[in-house]
Amino acid sequence: MKFLVALAVVAALAVPARAEDALSVGLGWATFSTVGVKKGSMAAPALSPDVGGAGNLTYEHGLGTDLSLRADLGGGMFYGGIQDAKKQTELSYALLVDGGVTVRFDVLKYVPYAFAGLGAVMSVGGPIADRRDLVVVLGGGLDVLASRARSWGLEARLASFGGDITIFTLGLRGTTRWNFF
């Protein structure tokens, strides 16, 4: 009985831990793959750019030490990959919006993580002109903790789902955190 009373007192006095929040900014290399225009009886060719870059902003709200909800906004600019120079511009743009979860495998200073989410890709210009696709986003990376509040690292992301466009990014990201446990 004394144990139950003590447990009830501890539970009543306990303050719930606040979830850790994080904001990340990333820059890196990006590419896309899409289906070109079918010519005659030949299958439509796959198209990809000559070069591309991407930037993204990610907000994470911790549910615990290893699991977070995430929201991501990213954009990419691509050059090349055109099939018909008379009808297409050399530049293409894509916007990716998604939400999902992040799982961290916390191992001291170096923290690998994986994430998954659902979202949408909207694109304009060049060979990916005016497309909107729902996508599944899968990715992961490695955070290097500079301090409890700051980290940097590498991140890879693949966004695709049975549509005509697939986007892959690889880049560096910097993160700031607050509301520690």
Backbone as JSON Lines, residues from 0, in Angstrom:
{"i":0,"aa":"M","n":[0.82,-1.19,0.0],"ca":[0.0,0.0,0.0],"c":[0.86,1.26,0.0]}
{"i":1,"aa":"K","n":[1.93,1.25,0.81],"ca":[2.84,2.4,0.85],"c":[3.48,2.63,-0.51]}
{"i":2,"aa":"F","n":[3.77,1.53,-1.19],"ca":[4.36,1.63,-2.53],"c":[3.41,2.34,-3.49]}
{"i":3,"aa":"L","n":[2.13,1.99,-3.46],"ca":[1.14,2.61,-4.35],"c":[0.96,4.1,-4.03]}
{"i":4,"aa":"V","n":[0.99,4.46,-2.73],"ca":[0.88,5.86,-2.35],"c":[2.1,6.63,-2.85]}
{"i":5,"aa":"A","n":[3.29,6.06,-2.66],"ca":[4.52,6.71,-3.13],"c":[4.5,6.86,-4.65]}
{"i":6,"aa":"L","n":[4.05,5.84,-5.34],"ca":[3.96,5.89,-6.79],"c":[2.97,6.97,-7.24]}
{"i":7,"aa":"A","n":[1.85,7.1,-6.55],"ca":[0.86,8.12,-6.88],"c":[1.41,9.52,-6.64]}
{"i":8,"aa":"V","n":[2.18,9.71,-5.56],"ca":[2.78,11.01,-5.27],"c":[3.8,11.37,-6.34]}
{"i":9,"aa":"V","n":[4.65,10.43,-6.7],"ca":[5.66,10.68,-7.75],"c":[4.98,11.0,-9.07]}
{"i":10,"aa":"A","n":[3.94,10.28,-9.43],"ca":[3.21,10.53,-10.68],"c":[2.55,11.89,-10.67]}
{"i":11,"aa":"A","n":[2.02,12.31,-9.52],"ca":[1.35,13.62,-9.43],"c":[2.35,14.76,-9.52]}
{"i":12,"aa":"L","n":[3.56,14.57,-9.0],"ca":[4.58,15.61,-9.02],"c":[5.4,15.64,-10.31]}
{"i":13,"aa":"A","n":[5.33,14.59,-11.05],"ca":[6.13,14.5,-12.27],"c":[5.65,15.53,-13.29]}
{"i":14,"aa":"V","n":[6.6,16.19,-13.9],"ca":[6.3,17.15,-14.96],"c":[6.58,16.46,-16.28]}
{"i":15,"aa":"P","n":[5.63,16.45,-17.19],"ca":[5.88,15.78,-18.46],"c":[7.02,16.46,-19.22]}
{"i":16,"aa":"A","n":[7.83,15.65,-19.86],"ca":[8.94,16.17,-20.64],"c":[8.41,16.9,-21.87]}
{"i":17,"aa":"R","n":[9.05,18.01,-22.19],"ca":[8.69,18.71,-23.42],"c":[9.37,18.04,-24.59]}
{"i":18,"aa":"A","n":[8.71,18.04,-25.71],"ca":[9.28,17.42,-26.9],"c":[10.33,18.34,-27.51]}
{"i":19,"aa":"E","n":[11.37,17.75,-28.05],"ca":[12.41,18.5,-28.73],"c":[11.93,18.91,-30.11]}
{"i":20,"aa":"D","n":[12.13,20.16,-30.46],"ca":[11.81,20.66,-31.8],"c":[13.1,20.93,-32.54]}
{"i":21,"aa":"A","n":[13.06,20.82,-33.88],"ca":[14.25,21.06,-34.68],"c":[13.85,21.72,-35.99]}
{"i":22,"aa":"L","n":[14.72,22.58,-36.48],"ca":[14.56,23.22,-37.77],"c":[15.84,23.02,-38.55]}
{"i":23,"aa":"S","n":[15.72,22.47,-39.76],"ca":[16.89,22.17,-40.58],"c":[16.79,22.88,-41.93]}
{"i":24,"aa":"V","n":[17.95,23.3,-42.42],"ca":[18.07,23.9,-43.74],"c":[19.09,23.07,-44.51]}
{"i":25,"aa":"G","n":[18.74,22.69,-45.74],"ca":[19.64,21.86,-46.53],"c":[19.84,22.4,-47.93]}
{"i":26,"aa":"L","n":[21.03,22.16,-48.48],"ca":[21.38,22.49,-49.86],"c":[22.12,21.32,-50.45]}
{"i":27,"aa":"G","n":[21.87,21.06,-51.73],"ca":[22.6,19.96,-52.33],"c":[22.31,19.75,-53.8]}
{"i":28,"aa":"W","n":[22.75,18.62,-54.26],"ca":[22.61,18.18,-55.64],"c":[21.26,17.49,-55.79]}
{"i":29,"aa":"A","n":[20.65,17.62,-56.97],"ca":[19.35,17.0,-57.21],"c":[19.26,16.53,-58.65]}
{"i":30,"aa":"T","n":[18.48,15.51,-58.85],"ca":[18.22,15.02,-60.21],"c":[16.78,14.53,-60.27]}
{"i":31,"aa":"F","n":[16.26,14.43,-61.47],"ca":[14.93,13.87,-61.66],"c":[15.0,12.84,-62.77]}
{"i":32,"aa":"S","n":[14.0,12.02,-62.81],"ca":[13.82,11.07,-63.9],"c":[12.35,11.13,-64.28]}
{"i":33,"aa":"T","n":[12.1,11.25,-65.56],"ca":[10.73,11.31,-66.03],"c":[10.64,10.64,-67.4]}
{"i":34,"aa":"V","n":[9.43,10.43,-67.84],"ca":[9.2,9.78,-69.13],"c":[9.09,10.84,-70.21]}
{"i":35,"aa":"G","n":[9.81,10.64,-71.31],"ca":[9.76,11.57,-72.44],"c":[8.57,11.27,-73.33]}
{"i":36,"aa":"V","n":[8.57,11.89,-74.48],"ca":[7.49,11.72,-75.46],"c":[7.75,10.49,-76.32]}
{"i":37,"aa":"K","n":[6.74,9.66,-76.46],"ca":[6.82,8.44,-77.27],"c":[6.86,8.83,-78.74]}
{"i":38,"aa":"K","n":[7.76,8.23,-79.5],"ca":[7.87,8.5,-80.93],"c":[7.63,7.22,-81.71]}
{"i":39,"aa":"G","n":[6.56,7.21,-82.47],"ca":[6.22,6.02,-83.27],"c":[5.92,4.83,-82.38]}
{"i":40,"aa":"S","n":[6.49,3.68,-82.76],"ca":[6.25,2.45,-82.0],"c":[7.3,2.23,-80.92]}
{"i":41,"aa":"M","n":[8.26,3.15,-80.8],"ca":[9.31,3.02,-79.78],"c":[8.78,3.43,-78.41]}
{"i":42,"aa":"A","n":[9.3,2.81,-77.38],"ca":[8.92,3.16,-76.01],"c":[9.39,4.57,-75.69]}
{"i":43,"aa":"A","n":[8.66,5.24,-74.83],"ca":[9.05,6.59,-74.42],"c":[10.37,6.53,-73.67]}
{"i":44,"aa":"P","n":[11.32,7.41,-74.01],"ca":[12.63,7.39,-73.33],"c":[12.54,7.99,-71.93]}
{"i":45,"aa":"A","n":[13.46,7.6,-71.08],"ca":[13.59,8.23,-69.76],"c":[14.44,9.47,-69.92]}
{"i":46,"aa":"L","n":[14.05,10.56,-69.27],"ca":[14.79,11.81,-69.35],"c":[15.31,12.19,-67.97]}
{"i":47,"aa":"S","n":[16.49,12.78,-67.92],"ca":[17.04,13.3,-66.67],"c":[17.89,14.52,-67.01]}
{"i":48,"aa":"P","n":[18.1,15.43,-66.06],"ca":[18.83,16.67,-66.35],"c":[20.33,16.46,-66.42]}
{"i":49,"aa":"D","n":[21.01,17.47,-66.95],"ca":[22.47,17.47,-66.97],"c":[23.02,17.81,-65.59]}
{"i":50,"aa":"V","n":[22.34,18.74,-64.9],"ca":[22.76,19.17,-63.57],"c":[21.55,19.72,-62.83]}
{"i":51,"aa":"G","n":[21.57,19.64,-61.51],"ca":[20.46,20.17,-60.72],"c":[20.89,20.46,-59.3]}
{"i":52,"aa":"G","n":[20.14,21.34,-58.66],"ca":[20.4,21.69,-57.27],"c":[19.08,21.78,-56.51]}
{"i":53,"aa":"A","n":[19.16,21.65,-55.2],"ca":[17.94,21.68,-54.39],"c":[18.21,22.34,-53.05]}
{"i":54,"aa":"G","n":[17.15,22.88,-52.48],"ca":[17.19,23.42,-51.13],"c":[15.95,22.94,-50.4]}
{"i":55,"aa":"N","n":[16.05,22.77,-49.1],"ca":[14.87,22.35,-48.35],"c":[14.9,22.9,-46.93]}
{"i":56,"aa":"L","n":[13.7,22.97,-46.36],"ca":[13.48,23.42,-45.0],"c":[12.65,22.34,-44.31]}
{"i":57,"aa":"T","n":[13.12,21.83,-43.19],"ca":[12.44,20.74,-42.48],"c":[12.2,21.14,-41.03]}
{"i":58,"aa":"Y","n":[10.97,20.93,-40.56],"ca":[10.63,21.13,-39.16],"c":[10.3,19.77,-38.56]}
{"i":59,"aa":"E","n":[10.86,19.48,-37.38],"ca":[10.58,18.23,-36.7],"c":[10.11,18.52,-35.28]}
{"i":60,"aa":"H","n":[9.09,17.78,-34.86],"ca":[8.57,17.87,-33.49],"c":[8.72,16.5,-32.84]}
{"i":61,"aa":"G","n":[9.57,16.43,-31.82],"ca":[9.87,15.16,-31.18],"c":[8.71,14.59,-30.39]}
{"i":62,"aa":"L","n":[8.48,13.31,-30.59],"ca":[7.51,12.57,-29.77],"c":[8.22,11.81,-28.66]}
{"i":63,"aa":"G","n":[9.51,11.71,-28.78],"ca":[10.37,11.01,-27.83],"c":[11.8,11.26,-28.26]}
{"i":64,"aa":"T","n":[12.74,10.52,-27.69],"ca":[14.13,10.74,-28.06],"c":[14.46,10.22,-29.45]}
{"i":65,"aa":"D","n":[13.71,9.24,-29.93],"ca":[14.04,8.62,-31.21],"c":[13.02,8.82,-32.32]}
{"i":66,"aa":"L","n":[11.83,9.33,-32.0],"ca":[10.76,9.44,-32.99],"c":[10.26,10.88,-33.06]}
{"i":67,"aa":"S","n":[10.15,11.4,-34.28],"ca":[9.67,12.77,-34.5],"c":[8.68,12.81,-35.64]}
{"i":68,"aa":"L","n":[7.73,13.73,-35.55],"ca":[6.89,14.08,-36.69],"c":[7.66,15.11,-37.49]}
{"i":69,"aa":"R","n":[7.51,15.1,-38.81],"ca":[8.27,16.04,-39.63],"c":[7.4,16.63,-40.73]}
{"i":70,"aa":"A","n":[7.74,17.84,-41.12],"ca":[7.14,18.52,-42.27],"c":[8.28,19.09,-43.08]}
{"i":71,"aa":"D","n":[8.22,18.93,-44.39],"ca":[9.34,19.3,-45.25],"c":[8.84,20.09,-46.45]}
{"i":72,"aa":"L","n":[9.58,21.13,-46.8],"ca":[9.32,21.92,-48.0],"c":[10.63,22.02,-48.74]}
{"i":73,"aa":"G","n":[10.65,21.58,-49.99],"ca":[11.88,21.61,-50.76],"c":[11.63,22.06,-52.19]}
{"i":74,"aa":"G","n":[12.66,22.59,-52.79],"ca":[12.57,23.03,-54.18],"c":[13.84,22.66,-54.92]}
{"i":75,"aa":"G","n":[13.69,22.42,-56.21],"ca":[14.84,22.09,-57.03],"c":[14.81,22.84,-58.35]}
{"i":76,"aa":"M","n":[16.01,23.11,-58.88],"ca":[16.15,23.71,-60.19],"c":[17.08,22.82,-61.0]}
{"i":77,"aa":"F","n":[16.67,22.51,-62.21],"ca":[17.41,21.57,-63.05],"c":[17.72,22.2,-64.39]}
{"i":78,"aa":"Y","n":[18.84,21.81,-64.98],"ca":[19.23,22.3,-66.31],"c":[19.45,21.09,-67.21]}
{"i":79,"aa":"G","n":[18.84,21.12,-68.39],"ca":[19.04,20.07,-69.38],"c":[17.98,19.0,-69.32]}
{"i":80,"aa":"G","n":[18.22,17.94,-70.08],"ca":[17.29,16.83,-70.14],"c":[16.17,17.01,-71.13]}
{"i":81,"aa":"I","n":[16.27,18.04,-71.95],"ca":[15.18,18.3,-72.89],"c":[15.2,17.31,-74.04]}
{"i":82,"aa":"Q","n":[14.04,17.08,-74.6],"ca":[13.9,16.15,-75.71],"c":[13.7,16.89,-77.03]}
{"i":83,"aa":"D","n":[13.01,18.03,-76.97],"ca":[12.71,18.81,-78.16],"c":[13.08,20.26,-77.88]}
{"i":84,"aa":"A","n":[14.26,20.7,-78.36],"ca":[14.77,22.03,-78.06],"c":[13.86,23.14,-78.57]}
{"i":85,"aa":"K","n":[13.04,22.87,-79.56],"ca":[12.16,23.91,-80.11],"c":[10.96,24.17,-79.21]}
{"i":86,"aa":"K","n":[10.52,23.17,-78.44],"ca":[9.32,23.3,-77.63],"c":[9.59,23.41,-76.13]}
{"i":87,"aa":"Q","n":[10.82,23.16,-75.71],"ca":[11.1,23.12,-74.28],"c":[12.23,24.06,-73.9]}
{"i":88,"aa":"T","n":[12.16,24.57,-72.7],"ca":[13.23,25.39,-72.15],"c":[14.26,24.47,-71.49]}
{"i":89,"aa":"E","n":[15.46,24.97,-71.3],"ca":[16.52,24.18,-70.66],"c":[16.32,24.04,-69.15]}
{"i":90,"aa":"L","n":[15.56,24.97,-68.53],"ca":[15.39,24.97,-67.08],"c":[14.08,24.32,-66.67]}
{"i":91,"aa":"S","n":[14.14,23.52,-65.6],"ca":[12.96,22.9,-64.98],"c":[13.01,23.21,-63.5]}
{"i":92,"aa":"Y","n":[11.83,23.28,-62.89],"ca":[11.73,23.55,-61.46],"c":[10.77,22.55,-60.84]}
{"i":93,"aa":"A","n":[11.04,22.17,-59.6],"ca":[10.15,21.25,-58.88],"c":[10.01,21.73,-57.44]}
{"i":94,"aa":"L","n":[8.81,21.55,-56.9],"ca":[8.52,21.87,-55.52],"c":[8.0,20.59,-54.85]}
{"i":95,"aa":"L","n":[8.57,20.24,-53.71],"ca":[8.18,19.04,-52.97],"c":[7.69,19.45,-51.59]}
{"i":96,"aa":"V","n":[6.5,19.0,-51.22],"ca":[5.93,19.23,-49.89],"c":[5.55,17.86,-49.34]}
{"i":97,"aa":"D","n":[6.01,17.56,-48.12],"ca":[5.64,16.26,-47.53],"c":[5.62,16.33,-46.02]}
{"i":98,"aa":"G","n":[4.97,15.35,-45.43],"ca":[4.91,15.2,-43.99],"c":[5.05,13.73,-43.63]}
{"i":99,"aa":"G","n":[5.67,13.45,-42.5],"ca":[5.86,12.06,-42.11],"c":[6.53,11.93,-40.76]}
{"i":100,"aa":"V","n":[7.36,10.91,-40.62],"ca":[8.05,10.62,-39.36],"c":[9.55,10.46,-39.6]}
{"i":101,"aa":"T","n":[10.31,10.73,-38.55],"ca":[11.76,10.51,-38.54],"c":[12.09,9.59,-37.39]}
{"i":102,"aa":"V","n":[12.94,8.61,-37.63],"ca":[13.43,7.71,-36.59],"c":[14.94,7.91,-36.48]}
{"i":103,"aa":"R","n":[15.41,8.2,-35.27],"ca":[16.84,8.41,-35.03],"c":[17.42,7.18,-34.31]}
{"i":104,"aa":"F","n":[18.63,6.86,-34.69],"ca":[19.36,5.75,-34.07],"c":[20.51,6.39,-33.29]}
{"i":105,"aa":"D","n":[20.17,6.99,-32.16],"ca":[21.08,7.84,-31.4],"c":[22.28,7.05,-30.89]}
{"i":106,"aa":"V","n":[23.45,7.4,-31.4],"ca":[24.7,6.76,-30.97],"c":[25.77,7.82,-30.71]}
{"i":107,"aa":"L","n":[25.55,8.61,-29.68],"ca":[26.47,9.64,-29.22],"c":[26.61,10.79,-30.21]}
{"i":108,"aa":"K","n":[27.82,11.08,-30.69],"ca":[28.06,12.26,-31.53],"c":[27.55,12.09,-32.95]}
{"i":109,"aa":"Y","n":[27.56,10.89,-33.48],"ca":[27.12,10.63,-34.85],"c":[25.76,9.93,-34.78]}
{"i":110,"aa":"V","n":[24.73,10.56,-35.35],"ca":[23.37,10.06,-35.21],"c":[22.78,9.75,-36.59]}
{"i":111,"aa":"P","n":[22.75,8.48,-36.98],"ca":[22.06,8.13,-38.22],"c":[20.55,8.21,-38.04]}
{"i":112,"aa":"Y","n":[19.84,8.52,-39.09],"ca":[18.39,8.62,-39.02],"c":[17.78,8.22,-40.36]}
{"i":113,"aa":"A","n":[16.51,7.85,-40.29],"ca":[15.74,7.51,-41.49],"c":[14.4,8.22,-41.39]}
{"i":114,"aa":"F","n":[13.82,8.55,-42.54],"ca":[12.52,9.19,-42.52],"c":[11.66,8.7,-43.68]}
{"i":115,"aa":"A","n":[10.36,8.84,-43.5],"ca":[9.39,8.46,-44.53],"c":[8.21,9.41,-44.42]}
{"i":116,"aa":"G","n":[7.59,9.68,-45.56],"ca":[6.45,10.57,-45.55],"c":[5.64,10.47,-46.82]}
{"i":117,"aa":"L","n":[4.53,11.17,-46.82],"ca":[3.66,11.28,-47.98],"c":[3.61,12.74,-48.38]}
{"i":118,"aa":"G","n":[3.56,13.0,-49.68],"ca":[3.54,14.39,-50.12],"c":[3.16,14.53,-51.58]}
{"i":119,"aa":"A","n":[3.54,15.67,-52.13],"ca":[3.23,15.99,-53.52],"c":[4.41,16.7,-54.16]}
{"i":120,"aa":"V","n":[4.6,16.45,-55.46],"ca":[5.6,17.13,-56.26],"c":[4.85,17.93,-57.33]}
{"i":121,"aa":"M","n":[5.22,19.19,-57.46],"ca":[4.7,20.03,-58.53],"c":[5.88,20.52,-59.34]}
{"i":122,"aa":"S","n":[5.79,20.45,-60.67],"ca":[6.92,20.83,-61.49],"c":[6.48,21.7,-62.67]}
{"i":123,"aa":"V","n":[7.41,22.53,-63.14],"ca":[7.19,23.4,-64.29],"c":[8.47,23.51,-65.09]}
{"i":124,"aa":"G","n":[8.32,23.78,-66.38],"ca":[9.46,24.03,-67.26],"c":[10.08,22.76,-67.8]}
{"i":125,"aa":"G","n":[10.79,22.91,-68.91],"ca":[11.55,21.82,-69.51],"c":[10.77,20.53,-69.68]}
{"i":126,"aa":"P","n":[11.45,19.39,-69.54],"ca":[10.79,18.11,-69.76],"c":[9.84,17.67,-68.64]}
{"i":127,"aa":"I","n":[9.83,18.37,-67.51],"ca":[8.92,17.99,-66.43],"c":[7.81,19.03,-66.27]}
{"i":128,"aa":"A","n":[7.5,19.7,-67.36],"ca":[6.56,20.83,-67.33],"c":[5.19,20.45,-66.8]}
{"i":129,"aa":"D","n":[4.7,21.29,-65.91],"ca":[3.31,21.25,-65.42],"c":[2.83,19.86,-65.02]}
{"i":130,"aa":"R","n":[3.54,19.25,-64.11],"ca":[3.12,17.96,-63.58],"c":[2.88,18.06,-62.1]}
{"i":131,"aa":"R","n":[1.92,17.29,-61.64],"ca":[1.61,17.2,-60.21],"c":[1.44,15.73,-59.88]}
{"i":132,"aa":"D","n":[2.23,15.25,-58.98],"ca":[2.18,13.83,-58.61],"c":[2.18,13.7,-57.09]}
{"i":133,"aa":"L","n":[1.41,12.74,-56.59],"ca":[1.53,12.34,-55.19],"c":[2.75,11.45,-55.08]}
{"i":134,"aa":"V","n":[3.49,11.57,-53.98],"ca":[4.73,10.82,-53.84],"c":[4.86,10.23,-52.44]}
{"i":135,"aa":"V","n":[5.63,9.18,-52.36],"ca":[6.14,8.64,-51.11],"c":[7.58,9.12,-51.02]}
{"i":136,"aa":"V","n":[7.94,9.68,-49.89],"ca":[9.29,10.2,-49.69],"c":[10.01,9.29,-48.7]}
{"i":137,"aa":"L","n":[11.17,8.8,-49.11],"ca":[12.01,7.96,-48.26],"c":[13.4,8.56,-48.24]}
{"i":138,"aa":"G","n":[14.05,8.51,-47.09],"ca":[15.39,9.05,-47.03],"c":[16.06,8.75,-45.71]}
{"i":139,"aa":"G","n":[17.24,9.31,-45.59],"ca":[18.01,9.12,-44.38],"c":[19.25,9.99,-44.42]}
{"i":140,"aa":"G","n":[19.97,9.96,-43.33],"ca":[21.17,10.75,-43.26],"c":[21.97,10.47,-42.01]}
{"i":141,"aa":"L","n":[22.94,11.33,-41.79],"ca":[23.82,11.24,-40.63],"c":[24.0,12.64,-40.07]}
{"i":142,"aa":"D","n":[23.58,12.85,-38.83],"ca":[23.8,14.11,-38.13],"c":[25.08,14.01,-37.32]}
{"i":143,"aa":"V","n":[25.9,15.04,-37.39],"ca":[27.09,15.15,-36.56],"c":[26.8,16.25,-35.54]}
{"i":144,"aa":"L","n":[26.69,15.87,-34.27],"ca":[26.32,16.82,-33.23],"c":[27.5,17.73,-32.89]}
{"i":145,"aa":"A","n":[27.33,19.03,-33.14],"ca":[28.33,20.01,-32.75],"c":[28.11,20.42,-31.3]}
{"i":146,"aa":"S","n":[26.83,20.43,-30.87],"ca":[26.43,20.71,-29.5],"c":[25.03,20.13,-29.31]}
{"i":147,"aa":"R","n":[24.46,20.33,-28.14],"ca":[23.09,19.83,-27.91],"c":[22.09,20.56,-28.8]}
{"i":148,"aa":"A","n":[22.38,21.8,-29.16],"ca":[21.45,22.62,-29.92],"c":[21.75,22.67,-31.42]}
{"i":149,"aa":"R","n":[22.93,22.24,-31.85],"ca":[23.29,22.38,-33.26],"c":[23.93,21.1,-33.8]}
{"i":150,"aa":"S","n":[23.64,20.84,-35.07],"ca":[24.28,19.71,-35.75],"c":[24.36,20.02,-37.24]}
{"i":151,"aa":"W","n":[25.15,19.24,-37.94],"ca":[25.25,19.31,-39.39],"c":[25.35,17.88,-39.9]}
{"i":152,"aa":"G","n":[25.13,17.68,-41.18],"ca":[25.24,16.32,-41.69],"c":[24.9,16.19,-43.15]}
{"i":153,"aa":"L","n":[24.85,14.95,-43.58],"ca":[24.5,14.58,-44.96],"c":[23.12,13.96,-44.97]}
{"i":154,"aa":"E","n":[22.38,14.19,-46.07],"ca":[21.03,13.64,-46.17],"c":[20.73,13.27,-47.62]}
{"i":155,"aa":"A","n":[20.05,12.14,-47.8],"ca":[19.6,11.69,-49.12],"c":[18.09,11.51,-49.07]}
{"i":156,"aa":"R","n":[17.41,11.83,-50.18],"ca":[15.94,11.76,-50.24],"c":[15.52,11.28,-51.63]}
{"i":157,"aa":"L","n":[14.55,10.38,-51.65],"ca":[13.96,9.88,-52.89],"c":[12.46,10.1,-52.8]}
{"i":158,"aa":"A","n":[11.9,10.78,-53.8],"ca":[10.46,11.06,-53.84],"c":[9.9,10.49,-55.13]}
{"i":159,"aa":"S","n":[9.02,9.5,-55.0],"ca":[8.43,8.86,-56.18],"c":[7.23,8.03,-55.75]}
{"i":160,"aa":"F","n":[6.34,7.75,-56.68],"ca":[5.25,6.83,-56.4],"c":[4.43,6.61,-57.67]}
{"i":161,"aa":"G","n":[4.81,5.71,-58.47],"ca":[4.02,5.3,-59.62],"c":[3.64,6.41,-60.58]}
{"i":162,"aa":"G","n":[4.12,7.63,-60.4],"ca":[3.82,8.71,-61.32],"c":[4.89,8.81,-62.39]}
{"i":163,"aa":"D","n":[4.89,9.93,-63.07],"ca":[5.84,10.1,-64.15],"c":[7.16,10.71,-63.71]}
{"i":164,"aa":"I","n":[7.25,11.17,-62.48],"ca":[8.46,11.87,-62.06],"c":[9.01,11.28,-60.76]}
{"i":165,"aa":"T","n":[10.33,11.15,-60.74],"ca":[11.06,10.7,-59.55],"c":[12.13,11.75,-59.28]}
{"i":166,"aa":"I","n":[12.26,12.19,-58.05],"ca":[13.27,13.18,-57.68],"c":[14.16,12.59,-56.6]}
{"i":167,"aa":"F","n":[15.48,12.77,-56.78],"ca":[16.46,12.31,-55.81],"c":[17.33,13.5,-55.44]}
{"i":168,"aa":"T","n":[17.58,13.69,-54.13],"ca":[18.47,14.76,-53.68],"c":[19.51,14.19,-52.72]}
{"i":169,"aa":"L","n":[20.67,14.81,-52.72],"ca":[21.78,14.46,-51.83],"c":[22.45,15.76,-51.44]}
{"i":170,"aa":"G","n":[22.53,16.03,-50.15],"ca":[23.12,17.31,-49.77],"c":[23.51,17.41,-48.32]}
{"i":171,"aa":"L","n":[23.96,18.61,-47.98],"ca":[24.35,18.95,-46.62],"c":[23.19,19.64,-45.93]}
{"i":172,"aa":"R","n":[23.08,19.46,-44.61],"ca":[22.05,20.16,-43.87],"c":[22.6,20.62,-42.53]}
{"i":173,"aa":"G","n":[22.07,21.72,-42.06],"ca":[22.39,22.24,-40.75],"c":[21.11,22.28,-39.93]}
{"i":174,"aa":"T","n":[21.2,21.95,-38.63],"ca":[20.02,21.84,-37.78],"c":[20.23,22.61,-36.49]}
{"i":175,"aa":"T","n":[19.16,23.25,-36.04],"ca":[19.13,23.85,-34.72],"c":[17.97,23.24,-33.95]}
{"i":176,"aa":"R","n":[18.18,23.0,-32.64],"ca":[17.17,22.34,-31.8],"c":[16.86,23.19,-30.57]}
{"i":177,"aa":"W","n":[15.64,23.03,-30.05],"ca":[15.22,23.7,-28.83],"c":[14.17,22.83,-28.12]}
{"i":178,"aa":"N","n":[13.76,23.23,-26.92],"ca":[12.82,22.46,-26.08],"c":[13.35,21.07,-25.74]}
{"i":179,"aa":"F","n":[14.55,21.03,-25.21],"ca":[15.15,19.74,-24.87],"c":[14.39,19.06,-23.75]}
{"i":180,"aa":"F","n":[14.53,17.76,-23.68],"ca":[13.88,16.99,-22.61],"c":[14.42,17.4,-21.28]}
